[in-house]
Amino acid sequence: MTIVWGDSRSTLRKARIGAGQAMPRTSSLISFSKVSIRTHCMTELISRIRQLLRLRCGPQDMPYRPVWVMGLGVALMILILAGAWAQTQTIPVSLALLLVGYEAGMAWLLLRLRQQTVRWVQTVLALFVTSLVFNMLALPLILILGPVTPGQADSRVLLLSVPLLVMAFWKFLVKAHIFRQALEIPFAAGVLIVLLLGLGRMVMVHYLALL
């Protein structure tokens, strides 16, 4: 079952309620039921994330969980700080928070222009969870790569740069796909939005670095 936009009664919750009603009210069976349902819910969520990364589902298929948005935002901020530390770049926590908030805020603004703010939670959840996956995959490579000085182009740098570029391009396509689904626009328009948001992020970071 596909979760509709803004539906807090997700498939995961419905499955939990349904199973709770169907099972006999004995403590052992109820405990076993809860464990089984949680395992099924986690498997279902992982499956949806995998499909989202393959552009085979959209943010509307994510569960409506506002609390998860906050948790994923904090995790994403920690990964941003870790990636900067690996490159010996010390950035303030406030900047990492601003980068995470920028994406969530711009998603809300775009959805507001389309009068679809009810889709914000699932859209940001999709953006955050996919960014988290890509950042987790990229972090070990960044740690191995270490700080890179301008003009440095040895074989190690070139070898590790290839998968990083592939992941960056893949992440770009996934974000364009998410905005395409959330805003109900052509894929080319989603690509343009991601380009403009990326440009805005670069300008913001550059301006804050001059302060």
N, C-alpha and C positions, 0 to 999 in steps of 0.2 A: 504494500500500500504506500502510495506517495503522500507525504505530509504536505498539506496545503499551506499557503503562506500565512504566517501569523497564528498557526494552530498550536496552542500550548499543549493540547492533548495528543501528543505524538503517538506513533505506533508503539514506541517503547513503553510509554505509560499505559496505553490500552492493553498491551500484552500483559503488563504486570497486574492490572486490575482484573482482567479476564481470568488469568491463571489463579489469582487469589480467590476468586469466587468459585472457581471450578474445583479447587482442591479441598479435600476434607480438612476440617479445622482441628488438626492435631499438630502439636508443636514441631515434631520431627519432620512431618511432611511439609509443613509451612516453611520451615527453615530450608529444607532441600529445594522447595519451589522457588524461594527467593534467590538462592545461589544459582539455580538453573536459569532463572529469568535474567539475572544480572549478566551471566555469561552470554546468554543469547543476545541481550541488548548490546553488550560490548562488541560481540562478533558482527552484529548488524551495523553498528556505527563504523567499525573499521572497514567493512565492505563498502559502505557509502562513501567514505573518504577515498578509498581506492578508486571507486567509480568516478568520483569528482576529479581526481588527479588525471584520469584518462578521458576526461571531458564527456563522460557518458551519463552524468546526472548533473543536477544544478543545486544552487543554494536552497531551493524549495524542498529538497530532499533531506536537508539537515534538520535535526530536532530543534524545537523552539525552547532554548534554554538560556535566558538572559544571564544567569550566574556563570555559565560556562564562558560567555564572552569576556567577563572580567578575569577569570582564571587564565584563559588562553592569552589575553592581553599581557598579563604579568609574566607568563612563561616566555612570550615572544620578546618582551623587553629584556629579560635576563639573557636570552640568546643574542640579542643585538649587542648588549654590553660585553658578552663573552667573545663575540666575533671581533669587536673593536679592540678588546684586550689582546687577542691573538696577533693583531697587527700592530701592537704596541701603540695604539691610539686610545688615549684616555678621553672618554666622552662623559659628560655629566649624566646622571640618572634622569635629570629633567629633559635632556635632549632625546634620550631613548623613549621616555614617556610621551614626548611630543610626536615622535615618529609614529608610534603606535596609535596615538590619538588622532593624528592627521588622517590616517587611512579610514578609521572609523567615522570621523567627522565628515570627510568628503563623501563617504558612502551614504551617510544620512542626508547630506545636502542634495546629492544626485537623486536619491529616492524621494526627497521632499519635492523636488522639481517635477517629478513624475507622479506626485501625490500617491506614493506607495510606501510611506514610512513604516507600515505594518510589516514590511519585509526586511527591516533593518537588522533585527536580531539574527535571522538566519543568514543574511548576506554577509554580515561581519563575522559570524561564526565560520562560514565557509572561507572567507578571506584569511582569517587568523589561523585556522587549523591547517590550511594548505601552506601558508607562509611558515608555520611552525615545522611542518614536515621538511620543507626545502632547506630551512635554516639548520635543522638538525643534521640533514645529509651533508650540507656544505661545511659545517663547523669542523669536523675531523680533517678535511682537506685544507681548511684555512690554518688550522693548528700545525699541520705538517709543513705547509708553505711558509709560515712565519712571516715576519716583516719583509716587504719587498721594496727595495730602493728604486728610484727612477732610473731607467736605463738598464736595469738588471733583466737579463733574458737568457738565463742558462736553461739547460734541458729540464731540470726539476720544475722550474717555474712554468715552462711551456707545457709540460706534461700534466701538471695539476690544474693549469688554467683551462684546459679543454673541458673536463667534466663540470667545472664551475660555470663556464659559459653555457654549456648545454642545460644545466639546471636553471640558470637565469632565464634562458629563452623559454624553457618549459613552464617556469613559474609565470612568465609574462603571458603565455597562452592561456594558462589556467585562470588567471585574473581576468583576462578579456572575456573568457567564457562565463565566468561568474557574473560580471557586469552585464553581459549580453542577456543572461537568463533573468537577472533581477530587474533590469530596466526594460526588458522586452524590446531590444534594439538589435539591428544587424551586428554580426560579428565584427565587421570592419569598424563600426562605431565603438564597440567595446575595446578594440585595439587602440583607437584614437584616445579614448578616455584613459586607458592605462598609460599611454605615452605622456599625456598631459599631466596626469597625477605624478608620474615619475619626474617630469621636468619641474613641477611645482615643489616636489620634495627636495630636489637638488638645489633649487634657488633658496629654499628655506634654510637648509643646512649651511649653505655658503654664507648667507646673510648672518645667521647666528654665529658662525665662526669668526666673523669680523667684529662682533660686539665685544 
